Amino acid sequence: MSVDLDVVRKDLVTACGKVRKGKAADAGDGGAPVPALVASPGSTAEAAAVMRVAAGHDLAVVARGTGSRLWWGTPAARCDLVIDMSRMNAVTEHAHGDLVARVQAGARIGDVQAALARAGQEIALDVPGAASVGGVVASGLAGPRRLRYGTPRDLLIGITIVRADGTIAKSGGKVVKNVAGYDLGKLFAGSAGTLGLITEATFRLHPRPAARAFVTAGYAAVPAACDAVAAAANSPLVASAVELSRPGPGGPIRVGVLLEGSPDGVAARAARMAGLLGDGVVADAPPAWWPGAPQAGPGQTLIRVSFWVSALARVLDTVDAAAAQAGVSPLITGSAGAGVLYLRTPAEGLLGQPGAAGEAGGDPEWTADPGGTAGQAIPAAVAEFVAAVRAAVAGERGAVTVLAAPAAVRGELAARGGMNGTVPGLALMRAVKDQFDPGHRLSPGRFPESA
Amino acid sequence: MTAKAVTLAAAMREICGACDVLTDPLELRTYECDGLTSHRTVPALVVLPETAAEVAAVVRACAAAGVPFVARGSGTGLSGGAVPHAEGVLIVLSRMRRVLEVDPVSRRAVVEPGVTNLAVTQAAAPHGLFYAPDPSSQVVCSVGGNVAENSGGAHCLKHGFTVNHVLGLEIVTPAGELTWLGAGTGATAGYDLLGAFTGSEGTLGIVTKIVVKLTPAPEAVHLVLAAYDSLEAGGRAVTDVIAAGIVPAAIEMMDALSIEAAEAAVHCGYPEGASAVLLVELDGPAAEVEAELATVRKLCEAAGAREIRAADDPAQRAGIWAGRKSAFAAVGRLSPAYIVQDGVVPRTALGDVLARIAALSAESGIRVANVFHAGDGNLHPLVLYNDAVPGEAERAESVSGAILDACIEYGGSITGEHGVGVDKSRYMPKMFSAADLDTMQLVRCAFDPASLCNPGKIFPTPRLCGEVPGHRRGPRPAPSGAEIF
């Protein structure tokens, strides 16, 4: 920051009124720097005024929704100003006849879904209700239903952003079918606050399904589980999700399929899907182990492995071998039918025996693991594990991305391909960053500097 | 005038082989336009590379010489996106037409850009899979062109657009470097350049390989045809179907004039004297589709249908679709010339906008046939005129423009699937602010700072990269020939 804090503060107050000093909590959990100031704009115009002040004073800026994944990826290296979006929490427009909704970025997804549900509609994303719309878009977060509905970028049809210099820009619109101009929404979905500030997003909606069924089955052997995943995902029964969960390397594998539709249709499809899975069990509620959107607690490392589904068995074997070699025991879950798995290593000091944790039922939170003294997720071991999986999966046209990790693991990873490994198109991404944020003031250090 | 591009001919022959470089004026002329024949420019040079490495070398040669280049697939585009540059190289990708891989377990295929849209589905069909985006030109249009335009088709209402079905692209950057965008898995670290590139109309680089998502073929497909005495009644049926929570694979509507044209052209046997024909296609698991079919029939009847037909076997469905799919070509029988529009309105504004179109038609004496994707509000008004009558083309153009103005006024878009190209760049400032367009230019500048890659498309007044916003130059490149625009 180039000038006196009081001067900056005064300018920010002029811009949006709601300004306070930063607190430790504003930095989130992951050891990001505590901001000097926090501004809470109430409109896109106020947000633009705040961004102009930040540009004028050369402030490093971090956008914040609810802060739940602020520590994901590589946290910002500098932060003078947090822009807290929580006051921009309105559903600006819900055109239910058009199956379209425009919402402000600070709105919580759960609140938005509740409002849309009154017309029997939803944004077809199964992500935590507490997450903000802007945060979900910026992190590209998606749960099991990504198989059928895609990720935020597939549902986003328009976006309003504020650029680093305070310019307000939009692309897309409020019609689903629209190819006029570049689709900035795609660029901002997953941009993690490094290209600009998202202030509004417009989504295409889907009718809420009248009924759903979860068909689940367990397998002791990898090939049988992989056959079940492929059969379910390739079936014309139209699965909304095909999930896999394995409590640890070498352990039994659960496969779960979500079907959505009319009550009669779902019942008929579920019965057939149970047959496809071999010996599937049908329920109308998710099993206790249903993964939901990827999540990580403090100290845990969350790794995304993406691959071609035909390589699933080899990916699972690779994870086993790498885990044994490195001496870690990750929980393996994810949208196997969509070619995405999440590996979550326990926090330091909470490592369980392979295959033991999560078997007690319920969401396999490692903090509830009773065998927590069996080992330690040493940062170097986690990094070695990541590097080994990455090396093996590269041959499968897959990618290994560390979505969240404690600072010690990030440090160990720095010399082992970093958080992202080889990123296709990185040179172009750097060029895009330089165009949108020439001063590298927006979440500096997060991306692409970290890649 | 000898364009600089011509001096590249020898280098291009080195790269592609002599028979893949065209300099003969008559041969060059073959490529003067794409599917939008009202914009024509003869390119200085045409090359037909056969590999990604050749494309990269061609682009590097252009970049080194500062010569603009334009990529072309099958040339079926309807916005002039592949109109050549008079002083540039046209890179034709139709010789790159191999399906490189089909992985049925992963539901993925890897294809070259010149592969036709339908060929992907044909390669996938033996595995019970299909490629979902299906523009009407799917028999000839190329997947590379589909990526450039983010093509839709009648079934994108339910199944999405090209951008939802492309998982990885190998591209040649405007500097001539080969790189991948996306890894073919749908989950990649960093910015979604794959998504930003798709639909960029050939202005950010040239696609050389495409990883597409394949979809399990639906178990059951039912097509319902309902005939109405007014567009309003048909529109009510559409509203009621959507309100019932049904997402059909397609909902299409045609008005009396387009029905008449289709009937004359392909004898599709649509109910005689109908003012509107509504087609609703349902696909999915048999258990769901049967129930939806009953609901749709009931709602179509309740909206006042004078006749309802349903078809579930492929031949019957094809017969009914033939009328709709032939509509664009069929109006050629009604009128010596016509403009195909591609505006979009929020679906709930369809009635108002159709009334506006009828009024515009009545005021101007210019006939307008309406064919539209009723489910997503994408209108294809066909504005009919006789180019032999002085002034009629201008009046048709003015009606066409007024239709787009109405689309923008109702919160819609100037193009739903045909793209902006050269045809609609002048409407972009009506839909987007100067700041919006300037921000899009940042993407352009990141990919193509020299502005050599399909210049003059999409944006009315491109900014020189590195220039301070607000200080604009004229259209680049400045038209030096007679017939650039």
Chai-1 contact restraints between the chains, C-beta under 6 A:
chainA,res_idxA,chainB,res_idxB,connection_type,confidence,min_distance_angstrom,max_distance_angstrom,comment,restraint_id
A,G97,B,T348,contact,1.0,0.0,6.0,A-B,restraint_1
A,D98,B,P346,contact,1.0,0.0,6.0,A-B,restraint_2
A,D98,B,R347,contact,1.0,0.0,6.0,A-B,restraint_3
A,D98,B,T348,contact,1.0,0.0,6.0,A-B,restraint_4
A,R153,B,D192,contact,1.0,0.0,6.0,A-B,restraint_5
A,R153,B,G195,contact,1.0,0.0,6.0,A-B,restraint_6
A,D154,B,N164,contact,1.0,0.0,6.0,A-B,restraint_7
A,T167,B,A435,contact,1.0,0.0,6.0,A-B,restraint_8
A,A169,B,A435,contact,1.0,0.0,6.0,A-B,restraint_9
A,A169,B,D436,contact,1.0,0.0,6.0,A-B,restraint_10
A,A169,B,T439,contact,1.0,0.0,6.0,A-B,restraint_11
A,K170,B,D436,contact,1.0,0.0,6.0,A-B,restraint_12
A,G173,B,S413,contact,1.0,0.0,6.0,A-B,restraint_13
A,K174,B,G411,contact,1.0,0.0,6.0,A-B,restraint_14
A,V175,B,V344,contact,1.0,0.0,6.0,A-B,restraint_15
A,V175,B,P346,contact,1.0,0.0,6.0,A-B,restraint_16
A,V175,B,G377,contact,1.0,0.0,6.0,A-B,restraint_17
A,V175,B,G412,contact,1.0,0.0,6.0,A-B,restraint_18
A,V175,B,S413,contact,1.0,0.0,6.0,A-B,restraint_19
A,V176,B,D376,contact,1.0,0.0,6.0,A-B,restraint_20
A,K177,B,G152,contact,1.0,0.0,6.0,A-B,restraint_21
A,K177,B,V344,contact,1.0,0.0,6.0,A-B,restraint_22
A,K177,B,D376,contact,1.0,0.0,6.0,A-B,restraint_23
A,K177,B,N378,contact,1.0,0.0,6.0,A-B,restraint_24
A,K177,B,G416,contact,1.0,0.0,6.0,A-B,restraint_25
A,N178,B,V344,contact,1.0,0.0,6.0,A-B,restraint_26
A,N178,B,S413,contact,1.0,0.0,6.0,A-B,restraint_27
A,V179,B,N150,contact,1.0,0.0,6.0,A-B,restraint_28
A,V179,B,G199,contact,1.0,0.0,6.0,A-B,restraint_29
A,V179,B,T415,contact,1.0,0.0,6.0,A-B,restraint_30
A,V179,B,E417,contact,1.0,0.0,6.0,A-B,restraint_31
A,V179,B,G419,contact,1.0,0.0,6.0,A-B,restraint_32
A,A180,B,S413,contact,1.0,0.0,6.0,A-B,restraint_33
A,A180,B,I414,contact,1.0,0.0,6.0,A-B,restraint_34
A,A180,B,T415,contact,1.0,0.0,6.0,A-B,restraint_35
A,A180,B,V420,contact,1.0,0.0,6.0,A-B,restraint_36
A,A180,B,M431,contact,1.0,0.0,6.0,A-B,restraint_37
A,G181,B,M440,contact,1.0,0.0,6.0,A-B,restraint_38
A,Y182,B,S200,contact,1.0,0.0,6.0,A-B,restraint_39
A,Y182,B,M440,contact,1.0,0.0,6.0,A-B,restraint_40
A,Y182,B,V443,contact,1.0,0.0,6.0,A-B,restraint_41
A,D183,B,G199,contact,1.0,0.0,6.0,A-B,restraint_42
A,K186,B,D192,contact,1.0,0.0,6.0,A-B,restraint_43
A,K186,B,G195,contact,1.0,0.0,6.0,A-B,restraint_44
A,K186,B,A196,contact,1.0,0.0,6.0,A-B,restraint_45
A,L187,B,Y191,contact,1.0,0.0,6.0,A-B,restraint_46
A,L187,B,A196,contact,1.0,0.0,6.0,A-B,restraint_47
A,A189,B,D192,contact,1.0,0.0,6.0,A-B,restraint_48
A,G190,B,D192,contact,1.0,0.0,6.0,A-B,restraint_49
A,S191,B,Y191,contact,1.0,0.0,6.0,A-B,restraint_50
A,P207,B,G245,contact,1.0,0.0,6.0,A-B,restraint_51
A,A230,B,V105,contact,1.0,0.0,6.0,A-B,restraint_52
A,N234,B,P216,contact,1.0,0.0,6.0,A-B,restraint_53
A,P236,B,P216,contact,1.0,0.0,6.0,A-B,restraint_54
A,P236,B,P218,contact,1.0,0.0,6.0,A-B,restraint_55
A,P236,B,E219,contact,1.0,0.0,6.0,A-B,restraint_56
A,L237,B,P285,contact,1.0,0.0,6.0,A-B,restraint_57
A,V238,B,G284,contact,1.0,0.0,6.0,A-B,restraint_58
A,V238,B,P285,contact,1.0,0.0,6.0,A-B,restraint_59
A,G261,B,E288,contact,1.0,0.0,6.0,A-B,restraint_60
A,S262,B,A291,contact,1.0,0.0,6.0,A-B,restraint_61
A,G265,B,A287,contact,1.0,0.0,6.0,A-B,restraint_62
A,G265,B,E288,contact,1.0,0.0,6.0,A-B,restraint_63
A,G265,B,A291,contact,1.0,0.0,6.0,A-B,restraint_64
A,A268,B,A287,contact,1.0,0.0,6.0,A-B,restraint_65
A,R269,B,P285,contact,1.0,0.0,6.0,A-B,restraint_66
A,R269,B,A287,contact,1.0,0.0,6.0,A-B,restraint_67
A,S306,B,T185,contact,1.0,0.0,6.0,A-B,restraint_68
A,S306,B,A187,contact,1.0,0.0,6.0,A-B,restraint_69
A,W308,B,S106,contact,1.0,0.0,6.0,A-B,restraint_70
A,V309,B,V105,contact,1.0,0.0,6.0,A-B,restraint_71
A,V309,B,S106,contact,1.0,0.0,6.0,A-B,restraint_72
A,S310,B,D103,contact,1.0,0.0,6.0,A-B,restraint_73
A,S310,B,V105,contact,1.0,0.0,6.0,A-B,restraint_74
A,S310,B,S106,contact,1.0,0.0,6.0,A-B,restraint_75
A,G339,B,T185,contact,1.0,0.0,6.0,A-B,restraint_76
A,V340,B,A187,contact,1.0,0.0,6.0,A-B,restraint_77
A,R397,B,G184,contact,1.0,0.0,6.0,A-B,restraint_78
A,A399,B,A183,contact,1.0,0.0,6.0,A-B,restraint_79
A,T401,B,A189,contact,1.0,0.0,6.0,A-B,restraint_80
A,N420,B,A189,contact,1.0,0.0,6.0,A-B,restraint_81
A,V423,B,A189,contact,1.0,0.0,6.0,A-B,restraint_82
A,V423,B,G190,contact,1.0,0.0,6.0,A-B,restraint_83
A,P424,B,W180,contact,1.0,0.0,6.0,A-B,restraint_84
A,P424,B,A183,contact,1.0,0.0,6.0,A-B,restraint_85
A,G425,B,T179,contact,1.0,0.0,6.0,A-B,restraint_86
A,G425,B,L181,contact,1.0,0.0,6.0,A-B,restraint_87
A,G425,B,L193,contact,1.0,0.0,6.0,A-B,restraint_88
A,L428,B,L193,contact,1.0,0.0,6.0,A-B,restraint_89
A,M429,B,G190,contact,1.0,0.0,6.0,A-B,restraint_90
A,M429,B,Y191,contact,1.0,0.0,6.0,A-B,restraint_91
A,A431,B,A446,contact,1.0,0.0,6.0,A-B,restraint_92
A,V432,B,Y191,contact,1.0,0.0,6.0,A-B,restraint_93
A,V432,B,A446,contact,1.0,0.0,6.0,A-B,restraint_94
A,Q435,B,L442,contact,1.0,0.0,6.0,A-B,restraint_95
A,Q435,B,C445,contact,1.0,0.0,6.0,A-B,restraint_96
A,Q435,B,A446,contact,1.0,0.0,6.0,A-B,restraint_97
A,F436,B,L442,contact,1.0,0.0,6.0,A-B,restraint_98
